[in-house]
Amino acid sequence: MMQTIEVDETTAAALRTLASERGMSVSQLVAELVSFDSEPVSVESGNIAELDRRWKAVEDGRATVPNAEVVRWLRTWGTSAFRSWRER
């Protein structure tokens, strides 16, 4: 059963744009966004330690990847253009 949810025009436009960029409908996008918030996340202490180590490297001035480059790569996920991060 489908439901109608009212949002302001700015939010509706943002949802349409984001859905279009991901190649899905607004309904699919909203369902995906809701599932991210409702799924419990389990993090192992070893993963936290690794994240801390990596963050320390950034704080110490180690080079990082610009956000725009990461976004371009993420947009290839699920497409024939996708390559692993190292192969990009």
N, CA, C and O of each residue as an XYZ file, in Angstrom:
352
protein
N       0.840     -1.176      0.000
C       0.000      0.000      0.000
C       0.884      1.238      0.000
O       1.811      1.333      0.805
N       0.616      2.173     -0.878
C       1.388      3.412     -0.979
C       0.783      4.474     -0.077
O      -0.432      4.517      0.120
N       1.635      5.331      0.468
C       1.235      6.445      1.310
C       1.772      7.727      0.710
O       2.788      7.701      0.016
N       1.118      8.840      0.959
C       1.584     10.140      0.508
C       2.121     10.890      1.717
O       1.470     10.953      2.760
N       3.313     11.459      1.570
C       3.933     12.238      2.637
C       4.186     13.628      2.095
O       4.754     13.775      1.013
N       3.777     14.645      2.823
C       3.964     16.017      2.378
C       5.294     16.559      2.870
O       5.638     16.424      4.044
N       6.043     17.179      1.951
C       7.294     17.859      2.288
C       7.311     19.189      1.543
O       6.578     19.368      0.571
N       8.138     20.111      1.994
C       8.227     21.395      1.300
C       8.916     21.205     -0.048
O       9.555     20.181     -0.288
N       8.783     22.200     -0.928
C       9.294     22.092     -2.296
C      10.804     21.900     -2.333
O      11.316     21.155     -3.169
N      11.521     22.570     -1.429
C      12.983     22.430     -1.403
C      13.385     20.995     -1.103
O      14.275     20.444     -1.750
N      12.727     20.394     -0.119
C      13.018     19.005      0.239
C      12.628     18.068     -0.898
O      13.367     17.138     -1.220
N      11.464     18.312     -1.508
C      11.023     17.471     -2.620
C      12.018     17.530     -3.775
O      12.350     16.504     -4.369
N      12.494     18.744     -4.092
C      13.460     18.895     -5.188
C      14.758     18.170     -4.860
O      15.348     17.523     -5.725
N      15.202     18.278     -3.616
C      16.439     17.597     -3.209
C      16.273     16.085     -3.307
O      17.183     15.391     -3.760
N      15.123     15.569     -2.889
C      14.872     14.127     -2.978
C      14.830     13.664     -4.436
O      15.388     12.619     -4.772
N      14.169     14.438     -5.301
C      14.117     14.073     -6.723
C      15.515     14.057     -7.340
O      15.856     13.148     -8.095
N      16.316     15.067     -7.014
C      17.677     15.141     -7.556
C      18.518     13.964     -7.083
O      19.175     13.298     -7.884
N      18.494     13.714     -5.793
C      19.285     12.617     -5.235
C      18.845     11.275     -5.803
O      19.680     10.433     -6.133
N      17.542     11.077     -5.915
C      17.032      9.823     -6.485
C      17.482      9.673     -7.932
O      17.896      8.593     -8.352
N      17.399     10.752     -8.687
C      17.817     10.722    -10.092
C      19.301     10.390    -10.217
O      19.697      9.589    -11.064
N      20.115     11.008     -9.373
C      21.562     10.738     -9.398
C      21.868      9.280     -9.108
O      22.845      8.733     -9.619
N      21.034      8.647     -8.286
C      21.257      7.246     -7.922
C      20.508      6.282     -8.830
O      20.613      5.067     -8.666
N      19.754      6.813     -9.783
C      19.021      5.956    -10.714
C      17.884      5.204    -10.068
O      17.639      4.042    -10.394
N      17.181      5.856     -9.149
C      16.073      5.198     -8.474
C      14.922      6.177     -8.310
O      15.077      7.373     -8.558
N      13.778      5.675     -7.898
C      12.624      6.538     -7.659
C      12.768      7.197     -6.288
O      13.561      6.757     -5.456
N      11.993      8.250     -6.068
C      11.998      8.909     -4.757
C      11.537      7.922     -3.684
O      12.087      7.901     -2.583
N      10.536      7.109     -4.002
C      10.057      6.102     -3.039
C      11.173      5.143     -2.641
O      11.338      4.829     -1.462
N      11.933      4.682     -3.619
C      13.048      3.767     -3.324
C      14.109      4.474     -2.481
O      14.646      3.890     -1.540
N      14.409      5.726     -2.816
C      15.401      6.478     -2.056
C      14.984      6.639     -0.602
O      15.783      6.406      0.305
N      13.733      7.036     -0.376
C      13.253      7.230      0.992
C      13.301      5.912      1.759
O      13.703      5.888      2.922
N      12.902      4.830      1.126
C      12.955      3.522      1.790
C      14.393      3.167      2.165
O      14.645      2.632      3.245
N      15.330      3.468      1.272
C      16.735      3.200      1.553
C      17.242      4.058      2.710
O      17.942      3.566      3.595
N      16.886      5.331      2.697
C      17.320      6.236      3.766
C      16.768      5.804      5.119
O      17.473      5.862      6.126
N      15.529      5.378      5.144
C      14.920      4.930      6.396
C      15.610      3.670      6.906
O      15.823      3.525      8.110
N      15.958      2.764      6.007
C      16.599      1.519      6.438
C      17.962      1.778      7.052
O      18.388      1.029      7.932
N      18.666      2.832      6.607
C      19.973      3.157      7.194
C      19.834      3.521      8.659
O      20.684      3.154      9.471
N      18.777      4.236      9.010
C      18.591      4.681     10.386
C      18.039      3.592     11.287
O      18.225      3.650     12.502
N      17.367      2.604     10.723
C      16.700      1.612     11.554
C      17.529      0.350     11.775
O      17.208     -0.454     12.650
N      18.587      0.169     10.995
C      19.398     -1.026     11.150
C      20.439     -0.818     12.247
O      21.177      0.166     12.219
N      20.504     -1.730     13.205
C      21.515     -1.582     14.248
C      22.919     -1.727     13.660
O      23.142     -2.504     12.732
N      23.835     -0.981     14.205
C      25.210     -1.015     13.730
C      26.077     -1.638     14.816
O      26.043     -1.227     15.975
N      26.842     -2.624     14.420
C      27.750     -3.275     15.348
C      29.179     -2.943     14.922
O      29.560     -3.155     13.771
N      29.955     -2.424     15.858
C      31.326     -2.039     15.550
C      32.256     -2.763     16.510
O      32.092     -2.698     17.728
N      33.233     -3.452     15.939
C      34.201     -4.167     16.763
C      35.285     -3.206     17.238
O      35.604     -2.240     16.546
N      35.841     -3.460     18.393
C      36.860     -2.567     18.959
C      38.078     -2.448     18.050
O      38.717     -1.396     18.022
N      38.413     -3.494     17.312
C      39.532     -3.431     16.380
C      39.278     -2.432     15.262
O      40.198     -1.763     14.792
N      38.017     -2.335     14.841
C      37.667     -1.353     13.811
C      37.801      0.058     14.340
O      38.265      0.947     13.626
N      37.403      0.275     15.575
C      37.529      1.596     16.194
C      39.002      1.971     16.299
O      39.376      3.110     16.018
N      39.827      1.031     16.695
C      41.263      1.297     16.803
C      41.851      1.670     15.440
O      42.689      2.567     15.352
N      41.417      0.989     14.386
C      41.902      1.294     13.042
C      41.458      2.682     12.606
O      42.242      3.427     12.017
N      40.215      3.036     12.887
C      39.741      4.381     12.562
C      40.523      5.441     13.336
O      40.871      6.486     12.786
N      40.795      5.173     14.603
C      41.600      6.106     15.402
C      42.994      6.272     14.814
O      43.520      7.383     14.753
N      43.592      5.163     14.381
C      44.928      5.226     13.777
C      44.905      6.066     12.507
O      45.785      6.897     12.282
N      43.894      5.840     11.683
C      43.800      6.595     10.430
C      43.542      8.082     10.686
O      44.113      8.939     10.011
N      42.681      8.384     11.663
C      42.407      9.781     11.974
C      43.675     10.471     12.488
O      43.923     11.631     12.159
N      44.462      9.778     13.277
C      45.722     10.329     13.784
C      46.648     10.670     12.618
O      47.314     11.705     12.637
N      46.692      9.805     11.605
C      47.519     10.061     10.421
C      47.059     11.336      9.708
O      47.887     12.119      9.243
N      45.762     11.542      9.624
C      45.235     12.761      8.999
C      45.630     13.972      9.832
O      46.081     14.981      9.289
N      45.464     13.877     11.136
C      45.837     14.992     12.020
C      47.324     15.310     11.930
O      47.733     16.458     12.104
N      48.118     14.302     11.663
C      49.567     14.491     11.538
C      49.978     15.022     10.171
O      51.166     15.215      9.911
N      48.994     15.261      9.286
C      49.287     15.870      7.994
C      49.402     14.926      6.823
O      49.776     15.345      5.728
N      49.089     13.662      7.028
C      49.141     12.712      5.911
C      48.129     13.139      4.843
O      47.057     13.649      5.172
N      48.460     12.938      3.595
C      47.606     13.341      2.483
C      46.259     12.618      2.538
O      46.178     11.455      2.932
N      45.215     13.326      2.138
C      43.873     12.752      2.072
C      43.353     12.872      0.636
O      43.967     13.528     -0.206
N      42.228     12.237      0.374
C      41.609     12.277     -0.950
C      40.515     13.333     -0.927
O      39.691     13.336     -0.012
N      40.483     14.233     -1.911
C      39.423     15.241     -1.950
C      38.032     14.602     -2.036
O      37.848     13.587     -2.709
N      37.069     15.200     -1.356
C      35.706     14.681     -1.327
C      35.142     14.496     -2.727
O      34.486     13.488     -2.992
N      35.379     15.435     -3.626
C      34.828     15.342     -4.984
C      35.307     14.078     -5.686
O      34.552     13.462     -6.438
N      36.544     13.691     -5.448
C      37.075     12.462     -6.062
C      36.371     11.226     -5.506
O      36.064     10.293     -6.249
N      36.120     11.222     -4.206
C      35.423     10.097     -3.579
C      33.991     10.021     -4.096
O      33.500      8.932     -4.396
N      33.318     11.161     -4.203
C      31.940     11.196     -4.702
C      31.874     10.651     -6.121
O      30.992      9.853     -6.438
N      32.804     11.077     -6.984
C      32.819     10.549     -8.365
C      32.948      9.040     -8.364
O      32.256      8.355     -9.118
N      33.830      8.513     -7.524
C      34.036      7.066     -7.459
C      32.787      6.365     -6.922
O      32.377      5.335     -7.457
N      32.182      6.916     -5.871
C      30.982      6.298     -5.305
C      29.849      6.235     -6.309
O      29.074      5.279     -6.307
N      29.740      7.232     -7.160
C      28.666      7.255     -8.154
C      28.817      6.155     -9.203
O      27.871      5.881     -9.941
N      29.975      5.527     -9.283
C      30.163      4.427    -10.236
C      29.704      3.087     -9.666
O      29.578      2.111    -10.405
N      29.454      3.034     -8.355
C      29.027      1.780     -7.742
C      27.795      1.258     -8.446
O      26.859      2.014     -8.709
N      27.786     -0.019     -8.752
C      26.640     -0.644     -9.393
C      26.548     -0.375    -10.881
O      25.555     -0.734    -11.513
N      27.572      0.255    -11.453
C      27.569      0.530    -12.892
C      28.721     -0.212    -13.547
O      29.602     -0.740    -12.869
N      28.705     -0.247    -14.865
C      29.805     -0.896    -15.591
C      31.100     -0.092    -15.486
O      32.174     -0.615    -15.786
N      31.014      1.165    -15.067
C      32.204      2.011    -14.921
C      32.929      1.777    -13.599
O      34.021      2.306    -13.392
N      32.330      0.985    -12.698
C      32.941      0.789    -11.377
C      34.290      0.088    -11.479
O      34.441     -0.888    -12.213
N      35.251      0.591    -10.746
C      36.563     -0.036    -10.555
C      36.879      0.033     -9.064
O      36.389      0.924     -8.371
N      37.676     -0.880     -8.571
C      38.058     -0.799     -7.166
C      38.791      0.520     -6.936
O      39.284      1.139     -7.880
N      38.859      0.936     -5.698
C      39.498      2.229     -5.374
C      40.920      2.283     -5.936
O      41.327      3.303     -6.492
N      41.667      1.208     -5.798
C      43.053      1.189     -6.274
C      43.150      1.232     -7.800
O      44.155      1.696     -8.340
N      42.115      0.754     -8.503
C      42.124      0.705     -9.968
C      41.517      1.954    -10.626
O      41.575      2.098    -11.848
N      40.952      2.830     -9.843
C      40.214      3.978    -10.399
C      41.065      4.849    -11.281
O      40.581      5.847    -11.815
